[in-house]
Amino acid sequence: IRGRSGGVVFHVHVQLSAHSLAVPHVAPAAIPRLAGRSSSWRRSCQQVERCYRDRDWVVIEGESGTGRTKLGQAVAQHVTPERTVRVFRVEGFDTTDDFVAEVEAETDGDDFAIVIANVDALPDEALEPLAAVLQARAGRGWIAATMGGSTRSPLVDLLVLPFFTHTVTVPALRHRIEDGAGVWQLKLPRSGDARVELERGGPPAVPPPELLALLPALLR
């Protein structure tokens, strides 16, 4: 109480607890055409998405069958749905010259997005001309390259990888079994496997153990 007027002054001190300041966790939005809910898989998706938004060229590394190529393509199309993101596989061309020429044509401009699959498996004769294309395109567009963990030609490290500033590792599917059910539900109904009876309500929620081994092939 202050003064003689009989007035009363209240001093109120508001103390906010850490709980009241906490920001609720919001799970990242699922990316269409990608199955997976494990924290390691979502982390890989977020890292690739950040690279795409920043236009940083990225190597997506992991074992064959982990969904590396699909990850790069789906993330780019999720962020820019109006874009068509082509995947280049050297085995889809008659010659390595055709492969390099098509990559060059697709990246002729300032705004492009492509995925080059399995750069570690490219024949040596394709590496130098591909490196020349990458050098001419440096600082423009977006390129993701996928690579396995197996032994590769030293020329890949010397000629191709220096153009990629980031690397994202995709864990093997056997280390993220919780993703198996999502892959099973997404891919198997399209596989045309006559052994699976889809008429009775679709595939089971969790793949039987004997078919878990098939999932890497479905992810390629």
Contacts in CASP RR format, 6 or more apart in sequence:
PFRMAT RR
TARGET T0000
AUTHOR 0000-0000-0000
METHOD contacts of the structure
MODEL  1
IRGRSGGVVFHVHVQLSAHSLAVPHVAPAAIPRLAGRSSSWRRSCQQVER
CYRDRDWVVIEGESGTGRTKLGQAVAQHVTPERTVRVFRVEGFDTTDDFV
AEVEAETDGDDFAIVIANVDALPDEALEPLAAVLQARAGRGWIAATMGGS
TRSPLVDLLVLPFFTHTVTVPALRHRIEDGAGVWQLKLPRSGDARVELER
GGPPAVPPPELLALLPALLR
1 7 0 8 1.000
1 8 0 8 1.000
1 9 0 8 1.000
2 9 0 8 1.000
28 42 0 8 1.000
28 45 0 8 1.000
28 46 0 8 1.000
31 45 0 8 1.000
31 49 0 8 1.000
31 74 0 8 1.000
31 75 0 8 1.000
31 78 0 8 1.000
32 74 0 8 1.000
32 78 0 8 1.000
33 70 0 8 1.000
33 74 0 8 1.000
33 77 0 8 1.000
33 186 0 8 1.000
34 45 0 8 1.000
34 70 0 8 1.000
34 71 0 8 1.000
34 74 0 8 1.000
34 75 0 8 1.000
35 179 0 8 1.000
35 180 0 8 1.000
35 182 0 8 1.000
35 183 0 8 1.000
35 185 0 8 1.000
35 186 0 8 1.000
35 187 0 8 1.000
36 42 0 8 1.000
36 176 0 8 1.000
36 178 0 8 1.000
36 179 0 8 1.000
36 180 0 8 1.000
36 182 0 8 1.000
36 183 0 8 1.000
37 178 0 8 1.000
37 179 0 8 1.000
37 182 0 8 1.000
38 171 0 8 1.000
38 176 0 8 1.000
38 178 0 8 1.000
38 179 0 8 1.000
40 171 0 8 1.000
40 175 0 8 1.000
40 176 0 8 1.000
41 170 0 8 1.000
41 171 0 8 1.000
41 176 0 8 1.000
41 179 0 8 1.000
44 60 0 8 1.000
44 71 0 8 1.000
44 168 0 8 1.000
44 169 0 8 1.000
44 170 0 8 1.000
44 171 0 8 1.000
45 71 0 8 1.000
45 75 0 8 1.000
47 58 0 8 1.000
47 166 0 8 1.000
47 168 0 8 1.000
48 58 0 8 1.000
48 60 0 8 1.000
48 71 0 8 1.000
48 72 0 8 1.000
48 75 0 8 1.000
48 144 0 8 1.000
48 168 0 8 1.000
49 75 0 8 1.000
49 78 0 8 1.000
49 79 0 8 1.000
50 56 0 8 1.000
51 57 0 8 1.000
51 58 0 8 1.000
51 142 0 8 1.000
51 144 0 8 1.000
51 166 0 8 1.000
51 168 0 8 1.000
52 58 0 8 1.000
52 72 0 8 1.000
52 75 0 8 1.000
52 76 0 8 1.000
52 79 0 8 1.000
52 113 0 8 1.000
52 142 0 8 1.000
52 144 0 8 1.000
53 79 0 8 1.000
55 139 0 8 1.000
55 141 0 8 1.000
55 142 0 8 1.000
56 142 0 8 1.000
56 165 0 8 1.000
56 166 0 8 1.000
57 142 0 8 1.000
57 143 0 8 1.000
57 144 0 8 1.000
57 145 0 8 1.000
57 163 0 8 1.000
57 164 0 8 1.000
57 165 0 8 1.000
57 166 0 8 1.000
58 144 0 8 1.000
58 145 0 8 1.000
58 164 0 8 1.000
58 165 0 8 1.000
58 166 0 8 1.000
58 167 0 8 1.000
58 168 0 8 1.000
59 119 0 8 1.000
59 144 0 8 1.000
59 145 0 8 1.000
59 146 0 8 1.000
59 147 0 8 1.000
59 161 0 8 1.000
59 164 0 8 1.000
59 166 0 8 1.000
59 167 0 8 1.000
59 168 0 8 1.000
60 68 0 8 1.000
60 69 0 8 1.000
60 71 0 8 1.000
60 72 0 8 1.000
60 144 0 8 1.000
60 145 0 8 1.000
60 146 0 8 1.000
60 147 0 8 1.000
60 167 0 8 1.000
60 168 0 8 1.000
60 170 0 8 1.000
61 68 0 8 1.000
61 146 0 8 1.000
61 147 0 8 1.000
61 148 0 8 1.000
61 149 0 8 1.000
61 167 0 8 1.000
61 168 0 8 1.000
61 169 0 8 1.000
61 170 0 8 1.000
62 68 0 8 1.000
62 146 0 8 1.000
62 147 0 8 1.000
62 148 0 8 1.000
62 149 0 8 1.000
62 169 0 8 1.000
62 170 0 8 1.000
62 171 0 8 1.000
62 172 0 8 1.000
63 148 0 8 1.000
63 149 0 8 1.000
63 172 0 8 1.000
63 216 0 8 1.000
64 148 0 8 1.000
64 216 0 8 1.000
64 220 0 8 1.000
65 173 0 8 1.000
65 215 0 8 1.000
65 216 0 8 1.000
65 217 0 8 1.000
65 219 0 8 1.000
65 220 0 8 1.000
66 170 0 8 1.000
66 171 0 8 1.000
66 172 0 8 1.000
66 173 0 8 1.000
66 216 0 8 1.000
66 219 0 8 1.000
67 170 0 8 1.000
67 219 0 8 1.000
67 220 0 8 1.000
68 117 0 8 1.000
68 146 0 8 1.000
68 147 0 8 1.000
68 148 0 8 1.000
68 170 0 8 1.000
69 87 0 8 1.000
69 115 0 8 1.000
69 117 0 8 1.000
69 146 0 8 1.000
69 220 0 8 1.000
70 219 0 8 1.000
71 170 0 8 1.000
72 85 0 8 1.000
72 115 0 8 1.000
72 144 0 8 1.000
72 146 0 8 1.000
73 85 0 8 1.000
73 87 0 8 1.000
73 115 0 8 1.000
76 83 0 8 1.000
76 85 0 8 1.000
76 113 0 8 1.000
76 115 0 8 1.000
76 142 0 8 1.000
76 144 0 8 1.000
77 83 0 8 1.000
77 84 0 8 1.000
77 85 0 8 1.000
80 113 0 8 1.000
83 113 0 8 1.000
85 113 0 8 1.000
85 114 0 8 1.000
85 115 0 8 1.000
86 106 0 8 1.000
86 114 0 8 1.000
86 115 0 8 1.000
87 114 0 8 1.000
87 115 0 8 1.000
87 117 0 8 1.000
88 99 0 8 1.000
88 102 0 8 1.000
88 103 0 8 1.000
88 106 0 8 1.000
88 114 0 8 1.000
88 115 0 8 1.000
88 116 0 8 1.000
88 117 0 8 1.000
89 117 0 8 1.000
89 118 0 8 1.000
90 96 0 8 1.000
90 99 0 8 1.000
90 118 0 8 1.000
90 121 0 8 1.000
90 122 0 8 1.000
90 123 0 8 1.000
90 126 0 8 1.000
92 99 0 8 1.000
93 99 0 8 1.000
93 102 0 8 1.000
96 122 0 8 1.000
96 123 0 8 1.000
96 125 0 8 1.000
96 126 0 8 1.000
96 129 0 8 1.000
97 129 0 8 1.000
99 126 0 8 1.000
100 126 0 8 1.000
100 129 0 8 1.000
100 130 0 8 1.000
100 133 0 8 1.000
103 114 0 8 1.000
103 116 0 8 1.000
103 130 0 8 1.000
103 133 0 8 1.000
104 133 0 8 1.000
106 112 0 8 1.000
106 114 0 8 1.000
107 114 0 8 1.000
107 133 0 8 1.000
107 137 0 8 1.000
107 140 0 8 1.000
107 141 0 8 1.000
107 143 0 8 1.000
109 140 0 8 1.000
109 141 0 8 1.000
110 140 0 8 1.000
110 141 0 8 1.000
111 140 0 8 1.000
111 141 0 8 1.000
112 137 0 8 1.000
112 140 0 8 1.000
112 141 0 8 1.000
112 142 0 8 1.000
113 141 0 8 1.000
113 142 0 8 1.000
113 143 0 8 1.000
114 142 0 8 1.000
114 143 0 8 1.000
114 144 0 8 1.000
115 143 0 8 1.000
115 144 0 8 1.000
115 145 0 8 1.000
115 146 0 8 1.000
116 130 0 8 1.000
116 143 0 8 1.000
116 144 0 8 1.000
116 145 0 8 1.000
116 146 0 8 1.000
117 145 0 8 1.000
117 146 0 8 1.000
118 146 0 8 1.000
118 147 0 8 1.000
118 148 0 8 1.000
119 145 0 8 1.000
119 146 0 8 1.000
119 147 0 8 1.000
119 156 0 8 1.000
119 160 0 8 1.000
119 161 0 8 1.000
120 147 0 8 1.000
120 148 0 8 1.000
120 149 0 8 1.000
120 150 0 8 1.000
120 152 0 8 1.000
120 153 0 8 1.000
120 156 0 8 1.000
121 152 0 8 1.000
122 130 0 8 1.000
122 156 0 8 1.000
122 160 0 8 1.000
124 153 0 8 1.000
124 155 0 8 1.000
127 153 0 8 1.000
127 155 0 8 1.000
127 156 0 8 1.000
127 159 0 8 1.000
127 160 0 8 1.000
128 155 0 8 1.000
128 159 0 8 1.000
130 159 0 8 1.000
130 160 0 8 1.000
131 159 0 8 1.000
131 160 0 8 1.000
131 163 0 8 1.000
134 143 0 8 1.000
134 160 0 8 1.000
134 163 0 8 1.000
135 163 0 8 1.000
137 143 0 8 1.000
138 163 0 8 1.000
143 163 0 8 1.000
143 164 0 8 1.000
145 160 0 8 1.000
145 164 0 8 1.000
147 156 0 8 1.000
173 179 0 8 1.000
173 180 0 8 1.000
173 183 0 8 1.000
173 215 0 8 1.000
173 216 0 8 1.000
173 219 0 8 1.000
177 212 0 8 1.000
180 206 0 8 1.000
180 207 0 8 1.000
180 212 0 8 1.000
180 215 0 8 1.000
181 205 0 8 1.000
181 206 0 8 1.000
181 207 0 8 1.000
183 215 0 8 1.000
183 218 0 8 1.000
183 219 0 8 1.000
184 203 0 8 1.000
184 204 0 8 1.000
184 206 0 8 1.000
184 207 0 8 1.000
184 211 0 8 1.000
184 215 0 8 1.000
185 203 0 8 1.000
185 205 0 8 1.000
187 215 0 8 1.000
187 218 0 8 1.000
187 219 0 8 1.000
188 196 0 8 1.000
188 203 0 8 1.000
188 207 0 8 1.000
188 218 0 8 1.000
189 198 0 8 1.000
189 202 0 8 1.000
189 203 0 8 1.000
191 218 0 8 1.000
196 203 0 8 1.000
207 215 0 8 1.000
END
